[in-house]
Amino acid sequence: MALAGRAAMCWARLRSPCAAAAPFRLPPWLPAGPVACERLYSARGKEKLDMLMYPVENIRNFSIIAHVDHGKSTLADRLLEITGTIVKTGHNKQVLDKLQVERERGITVKAQSASLFYIHEGVNYLLNLIDTPGHVDFSYEVSRSLSACQGVILVVDANEGVQAQTVANFYLAFEAQLAIIPVINKIDLKNADPERVEKQIEKLFDIPIDECVRISAKQGTNVEKVLQKVIEKIPPPQCNTADPLKALVFDSTFDHYRGVVANIALFGGEIQKGDKIVSAHTKKRYEVNEVGILTPNEQPTHKLYAGQVGYLIAGMKEVTEAQIGDTLFLYKQPVEPLPGFKSAKPMVFAGMYPADQTEYNNLKSALERLTLNDSSVTVHRDSSLALGAGWRLGFLGLLHMEVFNQRLEQEYNMSVILTAPTVPYKAILSSAKLIK
């Protein structure tokens, strides 16, 4: 009874008005009437950009190429900061290196693109930057990226000078007839010798010394001059919005909810949501669900126009539907397909088997989705008496193999058995027969 009486008194006290309590008032920045709430993660929060304000003559598409650890990603970070694409903070490191394996190893594995908006002499420019890997095992990423560009920034370490991949990447750009801007990085180092490096560049690549730009990407010294050189030295794309749509798929990823997200470079025409497009490779027809640019995160736009680089989502649910090097065109407006890419030649081979054979189908699906994002890996079915059903994979090198295996574990939670790597070889017998 005592407990019941105490509860009744508490309830009465709660119901009685409190004289001391101030009346509740809404903050002045809230409307007095009913408020319509919206989810913060709603797609309506993304305001679509109008890309028509960037005509072809105001577009520059370029890549950053260099030997490994010469400062490509650091330079990309500074360019993103200067153009206001990302907020300038002390924590911007490897902004375009989005993969966990890239963060852990401190190297670029996947080429990543970003659209930069820059005003030069009162003119608005759209600069499409593609940051590429520097290690030889990922040279296929470089060659694919260059197909979407009209010029490159060739970064050379002021301390180490010209290295093997500096030369290899230079000739990739030279053979593609791209404009080349030599940039000497890390001039802030104690042992930096930019004069020696400038002479190396002139001797090896026949580029005049006065065309070299000395910078410190880490400190931001002279980096804005690189942007000015990009506008002055790299030509705009040679294409026209009035031409029929011709879009090159130069990279792609798989999203579990949206299907294939294709990175495209437009060599003619325009594309928008609702367009009916056809793949030149598969002859399948799709309806465009979304187009946009990367800043470096996805930013939807009303349209993409000739000369621009961006992404496209068109309801491709199977990984086999988005082939790297494919050409997309409008339905009933066929065009001559673009040349595409030369297939990568694997140098190292290894067997891959699921640690548990019941995971075979899951591993198969993971391999299909990962090879969509890394088309330089070759996959052939194989089997072993000891390990069961699996695959024979071809890689461009040992590091490439390690990174691919690490991505399988991190991105798809796959546990696999990887056999010892082997390389192809030739043997000439005494009977003059050749075997492989």
N, C-alpha and C positions, 0 to 999 in steps of 0.2 A: 504493500500500500504506500509506504513511504517513497519507494522508487517511482511508483506511478504518479504520486503527487509532485515529486521533483521534476519529472518529465513534463507534466502539464504546465508548471510554472515557467520552465524554459521556453516552451512553445508559445505561451502567452507573451513573454518578454520579446521574442523574435517578431511576433506579429504587431506589437505596439510600435507607433512611429517614434523615430529617434530625433529629438529636437536638435541635437548637436550636429547631426549629419548634414553636410552641405548638399543642396540639390544637384543631381547629376546633369552636367552640361556636355554637349558634344564639343570637340575641339573646333576652332574657327575654320580650319581648312577642310572639314567634312560638311557635306550638304545636309540641310535640315530634313529633307525628305528621305524616302527609302533609297537605299544604296544597292545597286546591282553588283554583286561580287563576281570576280573572275579569277580562275586559277592562275597562279603565277607562272606555271609551266605551260600555259595554253599557247598554241601556235599563233593566236591572234596578237601576241605580244611582239612578234617579229614583224617590223614594218618593212615592206618590200621596197627595194631600191629601184630607181629608174635609171637604167644604164644607157638610155638614149643620149644622155648629156656627154657621153664620151665617144665621139666619132673615131673612126679608124686611125686618122692621122694623129690622134692624141693618146694612142695606146702603145705601150712598149712591153713586149714579152721577153723575159730574160731568165737565165739560170745562173747560179753561183757554182763554179766548179773549182776543184783544188785537190791536192794531195791530202791524205787523212791527217787531221789535227792541225791544219793550217789556218783554221778560224772561220770556216764558212758559216757555221750555225751562229757564231757570235756576231758576225757581220749581219746576218739575217735579222737577229734580235735588234741590233741598232737601227737598221732600216725600218723595221716595224715601229720602233719607238719614234723616230724622227718624223715619220708620216702620220703619226697619231693613231696607227692601227691598233696598238696596244698601249696601255698606260705605262709611263716610264717609272720603273721601280728598280730597286737593287736586286730583285728576285727573278728578273727575266733571264733565264738561262735555258738554252735549247728549246725555245718556245715552239718551233716547228717540229721538234723531235717528240712525237706524241706517243710512240710505243714504249712500253715498260722496259723492253730490252735495250732501247736506245738510251734511256735515262740511266740504266744500270751500267752499261758499258761506256757511256760517254761518246758514242759514235753515231753517225747518221746511217740508218739502214734503208729507210724508205724515203724517196723523193716526196716532198710536200710543197704545196703551192699556197700562195697568199696574194690577194689583190690589195695593192697600196694606192691610196689617193694622195696626189702631190700637186701643189701649185707652184709652177715655175714661170717667172716673168708674167704673172697675171693669167696664165692659162692652166686649166684643170687637166691633169694627166692621170690616166689609169695605168699603173705599173703592175704587171703580173709577174711575181717572183716565184721561182721554183728552186728550192734548196735541195741539192743532190748529195748522195754519199761520196766519200773520198776513197774508200777502200776498193781495191781491184776486184774483190769478190762481188761487188754490187755495181759494176760498170754498166750492166744492162739497164739499171735504173737511170743512169746518166744519159745513155743513148736515147732512151724513150722520152726523157724530159726535153732533150734538145729539139725533138720533132715539133714541139709546141712553141719554140722560141725563135726570135730573130737575132739574138745576141747573147753573149755570156760575160760574166765577171770572172776573170781568171785570178784567183787569190794565191799568192805565194808568200811563204813565211820569210820575213826579213832576216831571220837567224839561220834557218836550214837551207834556204834557197830553193832552186828548182829540183823537184824529186821525180820519181818514176811516174806516179799518177798525174803529176802536173803535165808531163809530156804527153801521156796517153790521152788525157782529157782535152788537151790543147788540140791534138790532131782529130779528135772526134768533132770538135767545134769547127776546126779548119776545113775538114772534108764536107761538113754540112753547110759551108759558106756563111757562117755566122759572124757578126761583128764581135770583136774581142777587146775587152777593156782590162788591161793588166793592173792589178791592185797588189801593192806590197804591204802586207799586214804585220803587226807586232813590232812596229818601229819603236815602241816604248821599252822593249827588252834591252838589257844591259849589253848583250853581245850582238845586237842587231847591226847589220851591215847592208843597208838598202842600196848603196852605190854598187856593191859587188853583185847584188841580185838584179839590179837594172841592167848591168852589162851582160849577165847570164841570159836574161830575157831577150835582149837585143841580138845576142849571138845565136841562140837556139831557135828563136821564133821570128827573127827579123822584124821586131816591133821597136820603133824608135824610143829612146830613153825618155823623151819629153812627154810620151803618152802614158807613162806609168804614174799611178796615184799612190802616194805614201799615206798609210792610215794606221791607226790603232783602234781596232774594232772593240777591244775591251774598254778603253777609255772614251771612245767616241770621237777621237781626234780625226778631223778631215773627212768624216764619213759622208757628210752631206754633199761633198764634192763628187762622190761616187754616183749619187742620184742625178746630179746635173750632167755627168758624163753619160749616164744611161740614156737620158733624153736627147743629148746632142749626138751621140755616136751610134746608137742602135736605131735602125729604121723601123717605121711602123709596119704592121702586117700588110701584105699585098693581097687584099680581098675586098669584097663589096657586099654591103647589106642587100643590094638589089638582086644579087645572084641567088640561085636556089640553095637551100640549106645543105651544107656539107660539114659535118662535125666528126672530128677524130677522137676516138676513145683512147686516151693515152695512159689511163690508170683506172682501177676500180676497186671497190671494197664491198663487203657483204654486211648488210644490217639485218639483224634477226627479225625486225618488224617491218621494214620498208623494202627489203629485198636488196638488189644490186644498186649501189650508188656509183655512177660512172663519172669520172673526171674527163671533161671534153674541152677541145679547142676548136673554135668555129673558124673554118676557112671560107665561109660564104653564108649569106642568108641570115636568118634570125629564128629563134625558137622560143616558145612560151608554153605555159600550162594549157593542156587541152589539145595540143597539136598531135596529129597522127604521124608517127615516124616508123621507118623500116630499117632493119639492120641489113647491111650489104652482105654480111657473112652468113647469117642464119635465114635471111629472107622473112623473118617474123615481124609482125606489126605490133606496135605498142602505142599507148596514149600517155603523153607526158603528164606526170603528176606534180612535178616541182622542178624548177630550175633556179640557179643561184650562183653566187660566188663564194669563195673561201677567204675569210678575213682574220685569222686562218680558220675560224669556226664557220659553219655553214650560215650564210645570209641569203634568204630567198630574194629573188628579183622578179619584176614583171616579165622581163624578157632577157635573153642573151643575144648579142649581135655579133656580126662578123668581126673577127680579130680578137674577141674576148675569150677568156679562159674561165671555166666554172665547173659546176657539177649538174647532173641530171638524174632524176628518179622517174622511172617509167614502168614500174610494176614488173620488172624482170625478177622472177622468183627463183629461177634455176641459175646456178653459177656458170653453166655452159652457155648461157645466153649473152653474156657480156665478154666478148673477146677483145683482148688488148690489141690495138691496131685496127679495129673495126671502124667502118664509116657509117654514120647515121644520116638518113635523108628523109624528106617529107614524103608521105604516101602519095603516089601518082606523080611524083616529081623526081624520078630517078636521076642519079648523077654518076659520073665516073668515080669509082672508089679511090681513096687516097692510097699511096703505096704501102702504108702499114709499117711493120717493123721486121727486121731480119731476126729469125729465131736465135735464141741464145744457145751456145754450144757448151754443154756440161763438161766439166773437167774431172770431177770427183763423184764416185758412185757409192751408195751404201744401201743396205737392206733395212727396211723399217717394218716392224711387226707390233701388233698390240700386245701389251703385257698380259692381258686377259682376252682370249679369243672371242668372248661374248661381247667385247667392245669393238669388234671388227667394223660394223656398220657405222658406229659413231665416229671412229677414226677415219673411215672413208669419207664421211660427210665433212669432217674437219679438214682433211687434206684438200678436198675440192674447194672449200671456201678460202683456205689459206693460199692455195696456188692461184686463185683468182686475183689475190693481192700481190702475189710474187710469181709472175708468169715465167720466170727464168728457170724454175724447178721443173724437171721432167719426171713423170710418174708412170711406171709400168707395173702391172700385177705380177706377183712372184709368190712362191711358196717354198717352205722348208720343212723337212721331216721333223726337225726338232722344234721349230718355232711356229709352224702352221702357216696359214695364209697371211700374206703381207704384200709389200710393194718394193720395187727397186727404184730408188730416187737418184736423180742426177743433179749435182750442184756445181756452182762456179768456183768453189774453193772450200777449204776446211772451215773458215770462219762463217761462210754462208750456210754450211751444214749445221754448225753449232747454233747459229741464230734462228734458223728455221725450226730446229728441235725445241729451242727455248720458247719460241712463240707458240708452238703447239701446246706446250705445258701451261704457259701463262694465259693465253687467250681462249683455249678450248679445254683446259683441264684434262689433257690426254696424257696417259702414261704409256710410253712406248719402249721397245727394245731396238736400239740402233746398232747395226753390225759395224765392224771395222771398215773404214773407207778404203776403196781401191781406185786405181786410175787405169784408163785404157792404155794398152801398149802394143807395139808392133814387134814382130820377130822375123828376121830374115834367115831362112834355113840354108844349109850348105847346098841344097838342091835348087837354090834360087827361087824357091816358093816363098810367098809372103803370106803370113797369117796374122790375124788380129786377136 
